[in-house]
Amino acid sequence: MNPRVAVYRKTTFNAAHKLYCKDWSVEQNKEVFGLCANENYHGHNYHLHVKVTGEINPQTGYVINLEELKTIVQREVHDRFDHRNLNLDCPEFKDLNPTGENIVVVIYNLIRPKLDAKYDLQVRLFETERNYFEYPV
């Protein structure tokens, strides 16, 4: 068995969103989500860390070709979400509240099918310097 190593790809994207439940009143949404329920939305400079773990290929010395991982993350995340309003522009959040928790799971589910099953995948999404989300745990 070859050594298992974790390989990381970092990227950023900027997106706006509003947290709310459409079945709730404006007052209830503000009570639960605070400023994040701002009627005119708000934005974040998201930082994403994608962790791929696998065995080192004895021929290439790679776990995964970083150019391949870069392309997947660019296409599935950056191109899809950067400078978008998650609520209005992204079908992934048509019926899903774009909380950090939901965004990180959506990103995982976009990347996972693009990777060979031999790899383990973990996604960490920083919404602010102090708040981040990780899936799976």
Rosetta blueprint (number, residue, H / E / L):
1 M L
2 N L
3 P L
4 R E
5 V E
6 A E
7 V E
8 Y E
9 R E
10 K E
11 T E
12 T E
13 F E
14 N E
15 A E
16 A E
17 H E
18 K L
19 L L
20 Y L
21 C L
22 K L
23 D L
24 W L
25 S L
26 V H
27 E H
28 Q H
29 N H
30 K H
31 E H
32 V H
33 F H
34 G H
35 L H
36 C H
37 A H
38 N L
39 E L
40 N L
41 Y L
42 H E
43 G E
44 H E
45 N E
46 Y E
47 H E
48 L E
49 H E
50 V E
51 K E
52 V E
53 T E
54 G E
55 E E
56 I L
57 N L
58 P L
59 Q L
60 T L
61 G L
62 Y L
63 V L
64 I L
65 N L
66 L H
67 E H
68 E H
69 L H
70 K H
71 T H
72 I H
73 V H
74 Q H
75 R H
76 E H
77 V H
78 H H
79 D H
80 R H
81 F H
82 D L
83 H L
84 R E
85 N E
86 L H
87 N H
88 L H
89 D H
90 C L
91 P H
92 E H
93 F H
94 K L
95 D L
96 L L
97 N L
98 P L
99 T L
100 G H
101 E H
102 N H
103 I H
104 V H
105 V H
106 V H
107 I H
108 Y H
109 N H
110 L H
111 I H
112 R H
113 P H
114 K H
115 L L
116 D L
117 A L
118 K L
119 Y L
120 D E
121 L E
122 Q E
123 V E
124 R E
125 L E
126 F E
127 E L
128 T L
129 E L
130 R L
131 N L
132 Y E
133 F E
134 E E
135 Y E
136 P L
137 V L
